[in-house]
Amino acid sequence: MTFTSLQFGIFVAVMFGAYYLPPLRRFQVQLLVVASLVFYGSGQPALLPLLLLAVLGTYACLVLAFDNRAVWMPAGIVFNLALLAFFKYKFLFVDAASVHLPGAAPLDFLLRLPLPIGISFFVFHNISLLVDLTREKQPPPLRDVFLYIIFFPQLVSGPITRASMFMPQIAPKRLAEVDFVEAAKWILTGYFFKLYVANNLNEMTSYMDYPLYETVRTQDRWLLVFLYSYQIYADFFGYSAIALGLGLLFGYRLPVNFDLPYISVSFSEFWTRWHISLSNWLRTYLYIPLGGNRKGPARTGLNLMIVMTLGGLWHGASLGYALWGMLHGLLLVVERPFLKVLDEAGPAVRIARMGVVFFCVTMLWIFFKLPNFDHALDYLSGMFRPTDNPNPTKLFYNLALLYALPVIIQHLGLGALVDGRLRRWEPYLYGTLAALAYLEAGPDAAFIYFQF
């Protein structure tokens, strides 16, 4: 089972009450670890031992690395990458049909294990832990390592928090230090974007899936691509906002993960605004170790292509994800020599650049939505030819605009008015967001896990 929204709210409320109860204050870290295990176990109880294995294996390598960093830090990284590779990419190399082969019980058992929720995130946390903390004088306590890796607000879908940022925050927390207003804003905004915007747009963009896209008109294929661009932003931003607000309730500040990415004027700027924690992780632990931009333009371009392709594969094991990352890498390489000249251009050029970046990013989402390469190409080609379906699916354009409008308004910067001249209306705004999210979702809506 997984938590419904109502159950999750009760779970957070109970944990919050116990967390700040004076007799239990010295057990705050332990309480959060237990809460995180309960939260994870509600979705995949059978895979709790794997999560514990990942944490304990990483901690063992961390402790040993203080005696021999050159051996045990790479060993810990390989251990974590092996876990990720086996569970997420095994069927790139093993035929799924061989899973039920008789006479190979151990292999059959391992191959049938499902993809662990959040494995991409806790593996990256483990690697950050090994790289960052092996430079310190001594290893942290095991309970602190557990909390950093499995802190429940960020466990299943991030944001990816660096160990050097999170570990110093592990200290006794007091109720008086909680910024309830900021936490509530993040949580309400997150639920609104997830339940009202993303879930409703998802009902429409489901027609991008094979074979449903064959039933829609040519112009509607174009509309669906742009709606998906808004939907995936609302999905990711919504969950990240909820996680950030929950972290604040328990005294931990997680990194902001999205910063209006669709107003970017370059692809490099886009990746400083989209999934910021992932971009920072890839730059710190992959791009810079590969040489970054220190070894000439050709090597810089190669490094960008490698990093972005691997970043695409991190989202899923298919050609579509790899191509999505590779094409983003190519765009970064192509624009790089012209950035200085373009940055000196006037406002008209800036607006044009914003449109080009948004259009290209949106078109590339086709390969993300349809990771099957043949389906992606078929959808893309159908955007440039008339439909031959005599009874095409009808899309409601007014609803499409209604559900996409919050993303558009947010990116136009109109929210800044609420922080300025219209500040006195702020409580009514957030009350409206909460009401719309509740009315759309209902009290029994599923609290959805994102597996990326």
ChimeraX attribute file (.defattr): number of C-alpha atoms within 10 A of each C-alpha:
attribute: neighborCount
match mode: 1-to-1
recipient: residues
	/A:1	8
	/A:2	16
	/A:3	19
	/A:4	15
	/A:5	19
	/A:6	14
	/A:7	16
	/A:8	15
	/A:9	13
	/A:10	13
	/A:11	15
	/A:12	17
	/A:13	12
	/A:14	12
	/A:15	18
	/A:16	17
	/A:17	12
	/A:18	16
	/A:19	23
	/A:20	19
	/A:21	15
	/A:22	12
	/A:23	9
	/A:24	13
	/A:25	15
	/A:26	15
	/A:27	15
	/A:28	20
	/A:29	21
	/A:30	16
	/A:31	18
	/A:32	21
	/A:33	21
	/A:34	18
	/A:35	19
	/A:36	21
	/A:37	20
	/A:38	16
	/A:39	23
	/A:40	23
	/A:41	18
	/A:42	14
	/A:43	16
	/A:44	16
	/A:45	13
	/A:46	12
	/A:47	17
	/A:48	17
	/A:49	11
	/A:50	13
	/A:51	21
	/A:52	14
	/A:53	12
	/A:54	20
	/A:55	23
	/A:56	15
	/A:57	15
	/A:58	25
	/A:59	22
	/A:60	13
	/A:61	22
	/A:62	28
	/A:63	20
	/A:64	17
	/A:65	24
	/A:66	18
	/A:67	12
	/A:68	13
	/A:69	18
	/A:70	10
	/A:71	12
	/A:72	21
	/A:73	23
	/A:74	16
	/A:75	17
	/A:76	25
	/A:77	20
	/A:78	13
	/A:79	19
	/A:80	24
	/A:81	16
	/A:82	14
	/A:83	16
	/A:84	21
	/A:85	16
	/A:86	16
	/A:87	18
	/A:88	21
	/A:89	18
	/A:90	14
	/A:91	16
	/A:92	13
	/A:93	8
	/A:94	11
	/A:95	9
	/A:96	12
	/A:97	8
	/A:98	12
	/A:99	17
	/A:100	14
	/A:101	10
	/A:102	8
	/A:103	8
	/A:104	11
	/A:105	12
	/A:106	8
	/A:107	13
	/A:108	15
	/A:109	11
	/A:110	12
	/A:111	18
	/A:112	12
	/A:113	11
	/A:114	12
	/A:115	15
	/A:116	20
	/A:117	21
	/A:118	20
	/A:119	23
	/A:120	26
	/A:121	24
	/A:122	27
	/A:123	24
	/A:124	23
	/A:125	24
	/A:126	26
	/A:127	24
	/A:128	22
	/A:129	26
	/A:130	25
	/A:131	20
	/A:132	13
	/A:133	19
	/A:134	22
	/A:135	12
	/A:136	10
	/A:137	8
	/A:138	13
	/A:139	17
	/A:140	14
	/A:141	9
	/A:142	14
	/A:143	12
	/A:144	18
	/A:145	23
	/A:146	21
	/A:147	21
	/A:148	26
	/A:149	27
	/A:150	26
	/A:151	24
	/A:152	23
	/A:153	23
	/A:154	25
	/A:155	24
	/A:156	24
	/A:157	22
	/A:158	28
	/A:159	26
	/A:160	27
	/A:161	27
	/A:162	23
	/A:163	20
	/A:164	14
	/A:165	12
	/A:166	18
	/A:167	18
	/A:168	9
	/A:169	13
	/A:170	14
	/A:171	13
	/A:172	12
	/A:173	18
	/A:174	14
	/A:175	16
	/A:176	8
	/A:177	11
	/A:178	15
	/A:179	14
	/A:180	14
	/A:181	10
	/A:182	13
	/A:183	22
	/A:184	17
	/A:185	18
	/A:186	23
	/A:187	21
	/A:188	22
	/A:189	21
	/A:190	27
	/A:191	27
	/A:192	27
	/A:193	28
	/A:194	29
	/A:195	26
	/A:196	24
	/A:197	28
	/A:198	27
	/A:199	20
	/A:200	20
	/A:201	27
	/A:202	18
	/A:203	9
	/A:204	18
	/A:205	24
	/A:206	14
	/A:207	19
	/A:208	24
	/A:209	14
	/A:210	15
	/A:211	10
	/A:212	12
	/A:213	22
	/A:214	20
	/A:215	20
	/A:216	21
	/A:217	23
	/A:218	20
	/A:219	14
	/A:220	20
	/A:221	22
	/A:222	16
	/A:223	17
	/A:224	24
	/A:225	23
	/A:226	20
	/A:227	22
	/A:228	24
	/A:229	24
	/A:230	23
	/A:231	26
	/A:232	20
	/A:233	22
	/A:234	26
	/A:235	21
	/A:236	22
	/A:237	26
	/A:238	25
	/A:239	28
	/A:240	27
	/A:241	27
	/A:242	25
	/A:243	28
	/A:244	26
	/A:245	28
	/A:246	23
	/A:247	19
	/A:248	22
	/A:249	21
	/A:250	23
	/A:251	19
	/A:252	19
	/A:253	18
	/A:254	24
	/A:255	20
	/A:256	18
	/A:257	24
	/A:258	21
	/A:259	16
	/A:260	18
	/A:261	20
	/A:262	24
	/A:263	19
	/A:264	23
	/A:265	22
	/A:266	22
	/A:267	25
	/A:268	18
	/A:269	15
	/A:270	22
	/A:271	18
	/A:272	18
	/A:273	20
	/A:274	20
	/A:275	22
	/A:276	20
	/A:277	21
	/A:278	20
	/A:279	19
	/A:280	17
	/A:281	18
	/A:282	18
	/A:283	16
	/A:284	15
	/A:285	14
	/A:286	17
	/A:287	21
	/A:288	13
	/A:289	11
	/A:290	19
	/A:291	13
	/A:292	18
	/A:293	16
	/A:294	10
	/A:295	11
	/A:296	10
	/A:297	13
	/A:298	10
	/A:299	15
	/A:300	19
	/A:301	19
	/A:302	16
	/A:303	23
	/A:304	25
	/A:305	22
	/A:306	18
	/A:307	21
	/A:308	24
	/A:309	21
	/A:310	18
	/A:311	21
	/A:312	24
	/A:313	22
	/A:314	20
	/A:315	16
	/A:316	18
	/A:317	17
	/A:318	20
	/A:319	19
	/A:320	26
	/A:321	28
	/A:322	23
	/A:323	21
	/A:324	24
	/A:325	27
	/A:326	22
	/A:327	20
	/A:328	24
	/A:329	24
	/A:330	17
	/A:331	19
	/A:332	20
	/A:333	20
	/A:334	13
	/A:335	14
	/A:336	16
	/A:337	11
	/A:338	9
	/A:339	13
	/A:340	10
	/A:341	8
	/A:342	15
	/A:343	13
	/A:344	10
	/A:345	10
	/A:346	9
	/A:347	10
	/A:348	9
	/A:349	14
	/A:350	17
	/A:351	13
	/A:352	12
	/A:353	18
	/A:354	18
	/A:355	17
	/A:356	16
	/A:357	22
	/A:358	21
	/A:359	15
	/A:360	14
	/A:361	20
	/A:362	17
	/A:363	18
	/A:364	20
	/A:365	20
	/A:366	25
	/A:367	25
	/A:368	23
	/A:369	21
	/A:370	21
	/A:371	20
	/A:372	15
	/A:373	17
	/A:374	13
	/A:375	20
	/A:376	22
	/A:377	15
	/A:378	14
	/A:379	24
	/A:380	17
	/A:381	11
	/A:382	19
	/A:383	18
	/A:384	12
	/A:385	11
	/A:386	10
	/A:387	15
	/A:388	12
	/A:389	11
	/A:390	8
	/A:391	9
	/A:392	15
	/A:393	15
	/A:394	10
	/A:395	15
	/A:396	9
	/A:397	10
	/A:398	9
	/A:399	13
	/A:400	18
	/A:401	13
	/A:402	12
	/A:403	20
	/A:404	24
	/A:405	14
	/A:406	18
	/A:407	19
	/A:408	15
	/A:409	11
	/A:410	12
	/A:411	15
	/A:412	13
	/A:413	11
	/A:414	11
	/A:415	14
	/A:416	12
	/A:417	11
	/A:418	14
	/A:419	12
	/A:420	10
	/A:421	9
	/A:422	11
	/A:423	13
	/A:424	11
	/A:425	11
	/A:426	16
	/A:427	12
	/A:428	11
	/A:429	13
	/A:430	17
	/A:431	12
	/A:432	14
	/A:433	20
	/A:434	20
	/A:435	16
	/A:436	17
	/A:437	21
	/A:438	18
	/A:439	12
	/A:440	15
	/A:441	20
	/A:442	14
	/A:443	12
	/A:444	12
	/A:445	15
	/A:446	16
	/A:447	18
	/A:448	13
	/A:449	14
	/A:450	13
	/A:451	15
	/A:452	16
